[in-house]
């Protein structure tokens, strides 16, 4: 069990060494704003659709207040 905790601490330190200061990672329990428009733009950019197709329009607020429930540090290679 101690090895797992040490490994997680090492991984956290390693992730922070590479990601910081460019990234801010909120803590569990913090309140943050989620901006759905950013995800919609990413989706539009990754979709392959013809000129006659468009994404549905969503009636979402500009920002949504959320509470951080869990934080996972990930890396894409």
Secondary structure per residue as TSV (DSSP state, phi and psi in degrees):
chain	resnum	aa	ss	phi	psi
A	1	X	-	360.0	-39.1
A	2	X	H	-64.0	-37.0
A	3	X	H	-63.0	-38.1
A	4	X	H	-64.9	-44.0
A	5	X	H	-63.7	-42.2
A	6	X	H	-64.8	-40.9
A	7	X	H	-63.7	-42.9
A	8	X	H	-64.4	-39.8
A	9	X	H	-64.7	-42.9
A	10	X	H	-62.9	-45.0
A	11	X	H	-61.7	-40.6
A	12	X	H	-62.1	-45.3
A	13	X	H	-64.5	-42.2
A	14	X	H	-64.3	-45.2
A	15	X	H	-59.7	-46.5
A	16	X	H	-63.0	-36.2
A	17	X	H	-62.6	-36.8
A	18	X	H	-85.6	-35.7
A	19	X	H	-88.5	-31.2
A	20	X	T	-80.5	151.6
A	21	X	T	-88.8	9.8
A	22	X	T	-70.7	-22.3
A	23	X	-	-120.7	137.4
A	24	X	-	-107.8	125.9
A	25	X	-	-108.7	115.2
A	26	X	-	-69.5	155.9
A	27	X	-	-90.1	154.1
A	28	X	T	-57.9	135.9
A	29	X	T	94.8	-16.9
A	30	X	-	-71.3	154.7
A	31	X	E	-100.6	133.6
A	32	X	E	-134.8	165.9
A	33	X	E	-103.1	134.9
A	34	X	E	-103.7	130.7
A	35	X	-	-109.1	97.2
A	36	X	H	-61.7	-25.9
A	37	X	H	-58.8	-35.2
A	38	X	H	-62.3	-41.3
A	39	X	H	-70.2	-36.7
A	40	X	H	-63.2	-42.0
A	41	X	H	-64.5	-39.3
A	42	X	H	-63.5	-41.7
A	43	X	H	-63.0	-45.6
A	44	X	H	-60.0	-39.7
A	45	X	H	-69.1	-26.1
A	46	X	H	-95.9	-9.9
A	47	X	-	-83.5	147.2
A	48	X	-	-113.6	94.8
A	49	X	-	-132.4	155.6
A	50	X	-	-74.9	174.6
A	51	X	T	-65.1	-23.8
A	52	X	T	-85.6	-3.4
A	53	X	-	-109.0	141.1
A	54	X	-	-138.5	154.9
A	55	X	-	-70.9	149.2
A	56	X	-	-63.9	149.4
A	57	X	-	-87.9	129.5
A	58	X	-	-104.5	142.4
A	59	X	-	-94.8	78.3
A	60	X	-	-113.0	148.7
A	61	X	-	-67.3	161.2
A	62	X	S	-62.1	-37.6
A	63	X	-	-145.6	151.5
A	64	X	E	-127.4	123.9
A	65	X	E	-75.0	126.9
A	66	X	E	-130.3	159.2
A	67	X	E	-111.1	129.2
A	68	X	-	-71.5	122.2
A	69	X	-	-102.7	-26.6
A	70	X	-	-157.0	146.7
A	71	X	-	-127.4	126.0
A	72	X	-	-122.7	127.3
A	73	X	-	-93.3	121.2
A	74	X	-	-128.1	163.1
A	75	X	-	-136.6	139.9
A	76	X	-	-114.8	132.9
A	77	X	-	-101.5	360.0
